[in-house]
Amino acid sequence: MSDSPTVLVVGAGPAGLSTAITLAQYGISTLVVDRRAGPSGLPRATSVSTRTMELIRSWGLEARVRAAGVDVEWRRWTGRRLVGPGEVAPISFPSREQSEIVSPTGPASVPQDALEPILLEHLRGLPAARVEFGRELTGLRPDAGGVRAVLQGSNGSTAVQARYLVAADGAHSRARRLLGIPMTGPGRSSSAIATLFRAPLWEHLADRRYQLYSVTEPTAAGVFLPAGPGDRWTYGVEFEHGRAPLDRFTPDHVVRRLRAATGIPGLQPRLEGIGAFAFAAGIAERFREGDAFLVGDAAHRVTPRGGTGLNTAVQGGHHLGWKLAWVLRGWAGPALLDSYEREFRPVAAHQVSRSVDPDGGLRPAADELPVDLGPRLPHRWLPGPARTSTLDLVGPGLTLLVGPAGAAWAPAAESVGIPTGSHRIDETTARSLGLGPTGALLVRPDGAPVGWWPCDRGAEHVLPAAVTSLTRSNPELTDPASVSAAAALASSVPAGPPLPSQPSLASVPVLPEASR
């Protein structure tokens, strides 16, 4: 790859890596640069959501990512000390029983410094991508047919011409500042001091394997989170904004606090790091400036509450990535890119608002899971020896799920100008999706439905019309006569019931857990 990639991604964190993976899978020449020497060695985020795991599953990385974490129940335990009596309560992530209803996978407790190397290795294995650490963005301006960026590295300054730029360089994004996009929102609300350490806590917790432990001991109140295999933990203490006394948190002081907080007087923790960070939240005034786009923390910053930061970043990167790829492959007109912010900003704004709510991480999963999953088609296990979900059928182009007698859809799909995977599904699955034996459901690469027809009447017209509506300003996909015919047919075809929504989790029983 030359130094003139089609897409330049600034930042190799979760947002930049997911954007680049998505682009490279379409064969789009992508250069990822990062000013750091390599991936971060800090756990940072530790909760990988259901939808993020679905994307990771689609990249073939589910088993590797899950093996890099710890097996926990998605609950919060609260007690005076870690060892002793306490109470268990649900958090916003779904339980195993809830996840099994709505998804082929479920949340994973994996630290960010374990997840990023897996994503990075996968990206480097894709021929269309290149990743370079130690290159910092220092200049940026629009240019004919794209953007021109100046990168500073060990060998001096170089200019890179790209058709599009993706700013994924974090909450203090230089790219965002160079683009002149302000950040608005509540800003900093509090501060915290986090200690990363190793100690044999699991043997004291026995079967109490949860994602979050809150201790109320007056001299050492704080929160414990597992930070990877091998009894690696994070202990966080929150303070009023600007009042985090980092200078007092010496190693000796931290050890005393950990002993008091755990209730294990002889605990000998191995400290790996002590640092302060701000609970801050905000959202960019806009997610786009010309041919440059913002993703991840550069576009929307959240506090740790609710565990949504990494997940919103990964999902936003995938969302932007497939739309950029479709435009660059000629499958859609440039107007498709306008839908990135229109569709994703409400999701980001919800997570920003939730993260500043002191109880944002304790909202019911029944309320928050639909936000995480978004509008993608419902999960259904397909019959057969292989464990295949309807979500596993979704491909990089369009995906058409067809009822068992819907023979008319295959030839219609061949005329739309976009690779379309057509899958004949069994009658039971079709009925659960609201389809008759000859009906069809059309979905985008993110699984969001863009066409639903209970029967195959006028298939050769209604399918191209739906594709045109999605791709907007690409007139080569279908002709005006077809659009008009489809509109006329649509008015005469029974509308049928609405597309089924995700099953409600409100009715899923949560198994009682005894206080300990």
Phi, psi and omega in degrees: 000135177282179177275021175237071182288163174290319178232130174256122178253121180260109181116125182248036172272194183303319181293313181294320180293318181291322176298313183292320177301315181298314180297313184294330178294338175271001181081018180276125180299117188227129175247125177251126178237151179211137183288341180287164178284339181182182179300153180295146176262011181258145183292329180046243179289147180230001183245117179255120190283173180301310182293322177298320177293330175296320177294316179298321176298319180294337177271001179078023187244008186301312184296318181295317182293316181296325179292341181274000182243202179235151182272115183225162167268142184275079182221162172247131176254135180232128178201172180295314177230162182297321178261114182143187182290156179189182181236150181246137179220152177292160170238188188285344178277144184288152174288173177301317182296320178292317181298321182297337180281323191253353188207154174282355180223196180198175181300157178226140176266093185226125179291151184298327181284353170263325181290314185302314179299328177293314178296320181296315179298319179297316180298317181294342177276357179265122188302332185279355187247151171221140180237131180227116174273163180077020176236120187249136176286124179239345180209151183202132176205152176292150180219169180302120178072028177153218181229154176238120183246146175252125181244135178254127179224188182295336180260017178104197186260138177225152177257138180235127176260129179221153177290319178224153174237138176244117179272108180233036188260032165088181186297330180258038187310119173290323179300318180297319179294318179296331178279351178074032181256116180282159175254133179237163178135190186290340181071218184275131181249329179199179178231162180214154173242125183244139176243127174260127185207168173237135178195150184283069182278328183301325182293335177274336181275343179055240184270007178274073183259093183241169181276337185214134178234122180249123180248143186248006178311121187305326183273354186206033181300140181177192184231135175252136173227137173296139184236034178122172180296168176077031178054047175263132189224157168241134176241117183244142178233125183262142179229166172299152183303130178083003184240023178280110186278071184301326182295336179278342183274065175285164178306317180296318180296319181295319179298317179298318179296317181297322178294320179291319183290324181276335186078022178244095187302325184266015183301132178242078182288147173260106184284134179246348179173146176226126182205161179250150175210161182261143167276102185227149181215148178182170180219141181294146180301328175207157183261003184213143170222101182063240181262017178244139184232150176255139173222164176063212183297338175295333181258327186206119181252134180234161173280171179293346184297128178092346177063041185254349187299302180300319185291318177296325179294312180297315182292321177294322178297318177295318181300311179292321185300314183290328179289319174301315181298319180297318179294317182291331176278355181080016180276343181211159176280164182302337181297340177301328182292336178294338183280348180301303181291321182301321182273324190265337181301317178301325178295312180298318180297322177299315183291325176298311180298318180297323186290339177267355174281121180306333179255019184298330180277354183250006177297149183299142177301328179299332179272323188266335181298319177301328177293318180294314184287330181069202187271014185295157185300155180295147174281129172221134173285132179271147179293152179130167183292329180280143179276088186240129177263158172304328179292333179289345181277345185291128183247184184286338176263229173264152178233129183243117175262122190240139176298164188298341181242019185272062184292338185285346187281328182300310177296327177295322181293331181289347185261000190271349176084001177235136176308125184230115176277121181254127185233121176280123181250161183287164186296321181296315179296318180301315180296323180292340176264006179080020183255144170278179181302333181250010183280176181206152176232127181251130182230156178278179178296340176267008178084358181287128180294137176236357177198136180217126182225125183289339179215177186264016180298124180068028183305321184292348179250316186290327179293308176301325179296321178294321179295318179298319178299321180290312187274350174056255195275039175245087187292347183286345184289330179200162182259159183303326180298319179295320180297316180296318179296320180296320180296320179294318180293322182299327181288342182254350179272131179306135183292325181074176181287158178293159178301131182301140177275175177297147177302141180288136177272351183298332182266359180278121183292139173259121184296134180293145178234132182290143174293147183238000000 
